[in-house]
Amino acid sequence: MAATGLLSSVLRCPKCAGPLSAPSGGLLSSFCGWNRAPEAGIWKIERDSSYYFGDDRASIRALLDTAESGGVSFPAIMSSDLLSRGDLGSDYATGWNRADILQWLDLDNKTVVDFGCGWGTYAIPAAFRADGVVAVDRTFERLRLLSMRVRNEKLTNVAIVHGDVQKLRWMVHSFDVALVIGLLEWLPTGLATNPRSVQVGFLKRIFDGMKSGGSLLLGIENRLNPFYFLGHTDHGELPFAPLLPRPLADILTRCLKHHRFTHFLYTRVGYRRLLKEAGFTGVRFVYPIPSYKQTVFLASSLAPETVGKYLREHYVQSSLRLGRRLEWRALKAAMRLRAAEVFLPTYYILGLKK
């Protein structure tokens, strides 16, 4: 599906909430007078470009400017030193291993919306199977690289949107699959509303926009992540904050960091309740090892008799890293206690709309 037709079938006008049309030349417009033309393959639904998530914004912008002017090839960008660390790590941001989870979804001839798409880690692989993919993110630099990837892969069924998913409006029953990976815990940031209410409200909006028979894929950390017991955090919280009762975590965060505690994570039981409250049924978990950010292995069960031998032979023996071997020993002990599914650091969670 062409990008403009895809957007007009999914999104509503951000000004009047009316339907959008795509008359010609990639222009999106509404009867209220609102309109947008793509810039370098990106529809800037939100004009505010102040938001940024990542490392070294000025250097990334300079690299992208050089690439767009033809001064450096796309392969050179992908091998750049700037794409080798942190959020910009090429394996993390653009590698295909993380997208293996898409095998759990029926994407054939489907419309997919990737909320918080980043560099296109999931959007690009999804586009090779889906009828169309709407990829949304608030960081414009990420979308510029995604646009280059789309052109490099000669994909014509990806519509790239710069905007805030909280403000974005979409049609009811307009898409089949929603990807919400590494996003849900960030949504309440900066808002005065109860964080859980923000998260449930967003999931309910996705449920309303989804067609019957549609699927949600959520990727997120486990509140009982064993590394949290050692003081590690994933979202800039105080050490041990995810484990504390939330009122106490909020008090400590206000006193020591001068803002609210809003990065709400849940246990396996808690996520099941969250999705059911939003309307989703058939909730099931897929377990990424060691995590959804660096997936080596995916399993629908962590029973030792089911995956123990495979993990030992392929997860451990294929690596000489001490950390990998320690991870395996901890996972093996948890599997023996039938507790691995409770304490795995991250989850993929699938929900259905009947």
N, C-alpha and C positions, 0 to 999 in steps of 0.2 A: 504494500500500500504506500502511495506517495506521502511524503511528510506532511504537506498541508492538509490533505484529505484526512490523514490520521489525526492531526490536531483538532480539526473542526469536528470530528466525530467523537472526540473524547473531552475536550476542554470547553468550558464556558467563558464568556467574556469576563475579565477581572473587574470591569467597571460596572456593568449592569447585570451580570450573571445570565445574559441572554445567549443564544446560540452564536457560534462563530461560522463565518463562511470563508472560502478560499477562492476568490474570483480569478486571480491570475498572478503569475510572477512570484509565487511564494507568499503573497500578502495575506495575512489573516485580518479579518475585519468583523465588526459588529454593527448592527443598525443604530447603536447609540453614538457612533462616530469613532469608537476606539479602533485602532489598527496597529499592526506590527508587520514589518518585513524582516526576514532573517538577516543576521549579521554574521558572516563567515559560517553559515550553516546553523546558526543558533537563534532561536526566537527568545528575545529578552522580554519575557512577560513582566518581570520585575526590573525596574530601571536602577534600583539601588545596587551598586557594585562594591559597597564598603565591606560586606561580609567576606571573610576569607578563612579557609581552614587548610593548613599545610605548612610547609617549611619554605623560608626564603622567597617571599612573593616577588621581589624585584628581579631576582635571578631567573625565576621561572618565566616571568613575563618577557624578559629579554630573550630567553631561549625560544619561546613561542613566537615572538616577533620575527626573529631570524628565520625560523622555520617557515612561517607564512610568507615571508618575502623571497623564499627560495634559496636562502643562504646556507641551509643545512638540510640534509635529506631526512625523511621520516625514520629510517633505520638508525641514523645517527642520534636522533632525539631519544629513541627507545634505549640506546646504549649510553646515554649521557650520564655523567657522574651525578647530576641532579636527580636522576631517576634511580638512585641506588641506596637511598636511606629513608628511614621512617615511613611516613605516609606516602612518600614518593617512590618507595622501593618498586622496581619494575615488576618483580614477581608478585608483590602484594597488589599493586595498582592495576597492572595490565596483563599479568599472567593468567593462563586459562585454567590452571588447576583448581582455583577457587570456584570456578563455574561448574565443576562436576556435579554440584548439587542440582543443577537444572535437569539432570536426568530423571529426577523424581517428579518432574512436572510435565504435563501434556501441553506443549507449546505449538504444535502443528496447527497452522491456520488460525492462530490466536492473536489477540491484541494484548500486549504486555505494557504495564507501566512500571518503570523502575524509579522508585522514590528515593532520592539521595544516591544517584547513580555514580557519582565520583568520576573516575577516569574511564568508566565503561566496563569495569571488570565483569559484570554480569550482562550488561546491555548488549555488548558486541556478540558474545556467543549466543545469546537468546535470539538475536536478529537473524541468525542463520537458519533458525527453525520456525520462528513466529511469522505471522502475516505482517505485523508492525510492532515497533517498540517506541514508546514515549519515554525519554530519559530526562529526568528532572534533577537539578542540583542548584544550590545557592552559590557555589564557588565557580566563578566564571572561568578562571584559569583551567580548572579541571575539564570544563566543557569545551574549551578550545582544543585541548589535546584529544578529547573524545571526538570532536568534529574531524580532526585530522585522521584519526583511526578509521572513522566511518568512510572517509574519502579513500583512504589507502586500501580498505577492504572492498571498495566499490559497492557499498551497501546503499540502497535507495529507500529502505523501509524503516529508517531510524529518524525520529523527530526529537531534536535536542532543545530543551527548554531551560532557560535561566529564570529561576523563581523560587520562592519560599513555599514549600509544600503545605504549610499551615494556611497560607493565603490563597493558594491555587484552588480554583473551582472546576469541577468536572461534572459531566452528564451522568445521570443515573443509568445503570445497566449498560455501560459504555466500554468496558474492558473485561478481559477474561482472567488475567493473571496480574497480581501485584507483588512486586519485590520490595521488601522493606528490610534492608540488610545494613546493620550498623547505624541505624537512624533513630529508632523509636526512643531510645534512652536519652537522646539529645533534644527531642522536641520540646520539653518543658523549660529549657534553658531561657532565662530572662523573663519568664512569664510569672505573673502573680497567682495564677490558678493552681489548684492542687495538681501535682504532676501526674498522678494516676488518672485523674479525670481528663487531662490533656491527651494522654496516651490512648485511653479507651475511646475518647471522642474522635481521634484521628482514625483509629481502626474501624469505628462505626461508619465514618465517611467513606472509607475504602469499601466496606461491605455494601453500602448503598450504591456506589459506582460500579460495582462488579456485577457481571451477568450471572444468572443462575448456572450452577455447575462450575463457577470460577474457583480459583485457588489463590491463597495467600502464602508467600514464603517469607518468614521472618528469620533474620540472623542476629543473634544478640548474646551477651554474656550471661552466665549463670550467677545469681546472687551468692551461691555457695561455692563459687570458684575457689579451689584450694589455695591459689596464690594470694587471695585476699586475706587469708588467715596469717600470711607472712607480711602483710602491710602493703602489698602491691595494689595499685588501682589502675583502671583503664581509661578513666574520663576526667582525671585531674582532681579527684576527690581527696579528702584527708585519708591517711592510712586507716584501714579497717572500717571506714564509713559505710561501705555497702552492706556490712554484716550487722551494723548497729540497728536498734529500733529507730525508725525514721524520724520521730520527733527529737530523739537525742542527736542523731546525725545532723539534723537541721540546726539545732541549737549550737553545736560545736562548729559547724560550717559558718554560721552567721558570726560567731565570736572570733574565729580564727581566719576566715577567708572573706568575711564581710559580704556574703551573698547567700542565697537560699541553697539548700540541698535539693536538687531536682533530678539527678540522674537515677531514676528509680529502676532497679533491676528486680528480678523475681526468681523464685525457685521453679523447679519443673512443674510442681503443682500450681504455683502462682501464675505461670504463663498459660497453663491450660484454662484456668479461671478467667484470665484476662481476655483470651480469644473467645471464649464462650460468651462472656458478657457483651462482647462486640457483635455477637451473632454467628460466629463461625462454628462449624461442627466438624466431626471427624478429625479432631486435633491429634497430630502425631509428631514424634520427634525423630530427627536424623542427627546422628552424633558425629561431628567433625573432629578428627584427631590429627594434631594436637588441639587445633582451634579452627574456627571458620576463617580466620585471617591467614592461616598457613596450613591449609588442608593437605594432608598426606593420604588420609584414609577416611571414608564415610561408611557408617554402619547404621542400620535400623535397630540393632540390638547389640548390647555389650556383654551378653552372656559368654562366659569363658569358653564353653563348648562350641559356641558359634563362631567367634572371631579370634580366639586366643592364638591358635596356630598361625593364622594368616598374619596377625599383627607381629608375632615373634619373628616370622620369616621375612616379612616384607617391610615392616615398620622399623625394626631394630637392626637386622642384619644388613640392611641397605645403607646404614649410616654408621659412621665412626664417632659421631658426636657424643660426648659424655652426657650432655643434657638430654639427648634423645633416649639414651639408655636409662637415665634416672626417671624420665617421664614414663617409660615402659614399666619399670619396676613399681612405680606408684599406681599406674593404671592396672597392672596385674593384681596388686594387693586389693585395690578397690573392687575389681571384678570378682575376686574370690569371696569378698564380703557382700557381693551383690549390691554394691553401692556406687559403682562407676557412673551409672546414669544420673545419680543424684549430684555428684560432685564434678562432673566433667566441666571444664572451664567455660565452654560456649555451646550453644545449641543452634541448630536449624529447626524451625517449627513450621509445620504445614497445617493450614486450616482451609476448610471448604465452605462454599456457599451453596446450599442445596436449592 
